[in-house]
Every structure is written in C-alpha cells, then in structure tokens.
Amino acid sequence: MQREGVLRVDLTEGELSREEVPERWRRRYLGGKGLGARYLYEELSPGTDPLGPENRLCFALGPLSGYLPGETRYAAVTKSPLTGGFLDSYAGGQFPLALAGALPDCLAVIVQGTAEEPTTLVVEDGEAELVTAENWGRDTVETADAYPDASVACIGPAGENQVAYATVASDAGDHHAGRGGVGAVMGAKRLKAVVARGDAPEIPDAIADLRERTDAEYADHATGRWQAASATLESVEFADEVGALATEGWQAGRFEGSEGVGIDAARDAAVEREREDDRVPGGFRVDTDEGESVPRGATPISLGAGLGIDDFDAVAALGAACDRLGVDVIESGSAVSWTVLASEAGVVDESVSFGDEDAARELLERIAAREDPLADALADGVSAAAAAVERGDGAVSDTAAADADVSGDDLVPTVKAMALPGYDPRGAEGMALAYATSDRGGCHRRARPVEEEVFQDRARAETVRAVAEAQTARSVLWSLVADDFLGDVLRADLGATWLRAVGIDHDADSLARAGERIWTLVRLFNAREGFDRADDELPAKLREARADGAAIDPEAFERTLEAYYDYRGWGRDGLPTRELVDALGLGAVVDDATPLSEHPPVTAGASTDLTAAVTDDPQE
C-alpha cells in the first residue's frame, strides 16, 4: 500500500480530519523532510510565531517506512523556536514503526492550533482521537510508562516549559527528535504525547528479497560494521585523535580524559545492546541512578569532553537526566559550557566549573524549569543568553559584557542561533562550510566532510562539491526517512531501486533533482523569514586560535562560501536565483514575500548539471 494521505489535527477546535496529499507533492517531495517543508511553506505566513497556534508540527513518515531495514524513523518538521527558521529533526526506535502500522495510509500527522488543556493524541488501527493528558508535569520516562501497551512520543518538563531546545522523546527516552525545539512547539500546543498502537507493516513478498539483500549489504558496509562495533560512541576517539574534539567550551581540540568516556568505557558499563536481534544492533544500554539510558555519541562529546568530565558513569547520568527532562544534549552541554566561560570571564555570577557534574546537573534542571533569570535566558539558547548580557539585562547579570574581558556571544559557537556539536572545524574547512550553510542551524549531519578531509588535502572546488552533494543526498534520504546510517548504502542511487519496488517511478537523476528542489525550498522558507548571507557567517569563536594555534582564516572561508553559492546556483547574497527556482519547478510555488537573488552566480555553478534536465518540467 502506498501512503497517500495525512491526518490533520486541529487542537484549537478539537477536530481530526483526513486529506489526500497531492500526487505531484508526493513525487516532488516524497515524504519526511521534503513533504514537511512543502506544507510549512504553503501554510505558514512569514513571521509566524513558532510557539503560536498557527505554527504547524508535522510527524512525517516516508513512502518506504516500515519496509527498509535498519531503524524505522520519523521526521518532526516545524518552525524552530530556537532559530526562527526551518527545523527538521529525526528519531528512530519503536515509535515510528508503531506509527507506520497505526496509520498505514498516511505520510504525516499535521498538528495545528493550541489545546485548551493538556492533550494526548492516540492513533490505532487507522483511527485517531484526542484525550485529556493526565500526566502533564511528568518526565518522559514516567509518561511512556503510563502506556505499557503502546509506543509513545512525548515531552518532558523542558517541553512543557517551552525550552527552545526541548526534544520529543520516544521509547521512554531512548530516542529523541532533538535540536531546534520540536518539544517546545508540542508544549506550546499543550500536546503532551502521541500514543501509537500498531503492528509493523507487513513486508510484501515483492520486496522481501530486496530487504534481505540491502540488510546484508548494510551489515557488510563500513558504516554497518562501525555501528555494530561501537554505535556512534567511537566518534569520541576519532574526534580526539584528529584534534577535532571540542573540549571545555571549545578551548582545545583534544581531551585528556577521552578514554574515560569513549567506546571502551561504554562497553565496560553496558548491560546489553539496545537491539540484540538485529543484524546491526543498537546502542549500548547502561544503568544510571536515573534508570536505564542509551548514551549516543553526542552525550560523551557534549556532556563529557565539552564539560571536562572524564567519568563515563557521570556522563551517562547527565545524559539520562537530559533524556528524562526532554532536552537536547548538545544544546544542554553548550548552555553549561557557556555559563562556565561566562563566569570565568566575569560576565555572569554563577558557581559552576568544568568537571563539576553536580553543578551541571543542577543548572540543567533549573533551565528545564526556567527557574531563575539566568536559567530562563539559557532556556532560549546560548545566543539568547549572550544577547541578554549584551543588552545589560540586570536580571541575568549585574555585569554587562562590555565591561568584561569578552563578549558573551564569543564564548560558544552557534550558527543561526543553534549551538555547534562537538566536531571542531578549525583545520577542517569543509566542516566549517557544512556548519555555516546547514539549513536548520549548526548541524553536523547535513554533511560530514571532516571524516575524509582530516586525512587528505582538498581543493576548494572539491570541498564545495562534497558538502553540497552530501546536503542534497541527505535531503532525499531524509525525505524517504531512511535510517540515518543505512543511507550510506542507499546513496548509490538515492533509494531509486527501493522506490521502484513499491511502484514509485524514480531514478537516481530525478531523485538528485528532488534533493536539490527540497534543499532550495528550505532555503527559500528561511529567506522569507529574513535569513540571508549574514546568517551563514563563521562564528566568532572559530576565527579565534585554539591553544594549539588552530583557527579558520575568515578571508579564505568567505571565498569558499562564495564558491558554494556559485555551485548551488545562488547569488552572492546567498539567495536562490529566479532561473534556478524556475528550473526546479518552484516558480509557481514561490510567493511575493520570498526574496530572490538580484545577483546572478559568477559561473552558474555545477547546479546546472542537476537542473538542466528539468527546465521543461511543469510548474506546480
């Protein structure tokens, strides 16, 4: 069965309805990220309050959900309360599989409005209903435990208090749609949870063999072997070895205590693997005082090296606390790091230091509750806290940053107000470009050239191509909502073989063009919200030399950024051109409120390779 519909949930009116996704939307945007972006662009007015009733929150599946091997995932797509721009966040585990089984004909659940009282959405056997949430105020594990016969995606205290980087937790906090504040949007809508009861979709005989072949290929692929051996926790040792492990507030690229929080420490602490019955098992499950937890790579990087904590048990406990609060570990680590550095610089008066697990935990609990003025400012992100200090907000700090040794905005790097994860790009120009041009803010998953470029010198053109092609490919794979790591196997044809197996006619070229269309549409959404080249600037922190002397040359970076715009077919202002928009079939989509570039690219870039074949496509 092909998924062709959406479930529309209007919390203000308490109404549920079904509608069909236009066939041309399904072909051009597939599902997941792409379909969510199309609905957001269509239904949101510029300047929509991310925490207001008019914002949309899409729980989106893809045309292959439940069929692909690896983890079934869902995409949470909305306007971000952290950045004010487009946000797509992803989570795996049992919840998306149950959602796919509960709504077998749907590509997405689209939530709008605001409920009068805390509410839970229950979906089962193709039906849905809204019920009163009895567990408002409970953490994510307690909320999930209230539904032992179902899979639950829910918010914790951080989401209820609209912390701008609150997550949506599933599988009792084992998985999170993190970054950017999807959980805050749920909290603002007073939607406590989505409860799904559904069996995994049956695998048609026509694709059973393809699934088995893909599963075997994944298990034998370098990525699959890496996942089987260490999940994402080996990232700690990798980043440390190449000098890219952001340590103690980005002050160093290596952490002396990395072995204490890396893969060997995780293996010693683990009680089991998350999914023992899969060809490629899941993460390492550990016991903490907070209960069981599955720490992934971001936990020891952001809460370990980033905070100078070298004890795996302590790091796992901090991660478990974040899981239960429902708050993003990368932003949380950045908030604590910023506070330590701000305190050392005399910007704020706060008793917290690197290596102090207890103080970090206490600060994170205050942030989740917005307990005091500093915690309230940090709950809106480190850029918001820095801005409060800069404007002399005495409730946050008695000392304006202008009177201190450093500006509050210089302490922890952000892109589009989203804190960077723990891969330090100083000395890795492509990673700096990937961060700067990421469509949702500082993100290392849109493109990860650091994994190759630390071992080889690349010409600027090669760096630009690697970053842009990875962003385009991931736009496709995240619209299929494929397992993030299985995507390395699917990338050869971008999933075309799988789509044809379920009756959807695409080839690698048409999917590459869909990927560029989706990436461009998101850029247009952000441009309509006021984003431009200035939002792709290199964070000030990365222009500073670390203790080992590593830094990024701002002038060289600007040349690389211009080369990237040229490759994309965008103008020097970072905006797509009318020619590109028309070539991608977006001419009739773009409204008058969306600015387009008045500066043609220098050479029209390599994007012409992707768009030339679709210039005669009908407009929507």
Secondary structure by P-SEA (a helix, b strand, c coil): ccccbbbbbbccccccccccccaaaaaacccaaaaaaaaaaaccccccccccccbbbbbccccccccccccccccccccccccccbbbbbcccaaaaaaaaacccccbbbbbbbbccbbbbbbccccccccccccccccaaaaaaacccbbbbbcccccccccccccccccccccccccccaaaaaaaacccbbbbbccccccccccaaaaaaaaaaaaacaaaaaaacccccaaaaaaaaaccccccccccccccccccccaaaaaaaccccccccccccccbbbbccccccccccccccccccccccccaaaaaaaaaaaaaacccaaaaaaaaaaaaaaaaacccccccccccaaaaaaaaaaaaacccaaaaaaaacaaaaaaaaaacccccccccccccccccccccccccccccccccccccaaaaaaaaaccccccccccccccccccccccaaaaaaaaaaaaaaaaaaaaaccccccccccccccaaaaaaaacccccaaaaaaaaaaaaaaaaaaaaaaccccccccccccccccccccccccaaaaaaaaaaaaaaacccccccccaaaaaaacccccccccccccccccccccccccccccccccccc
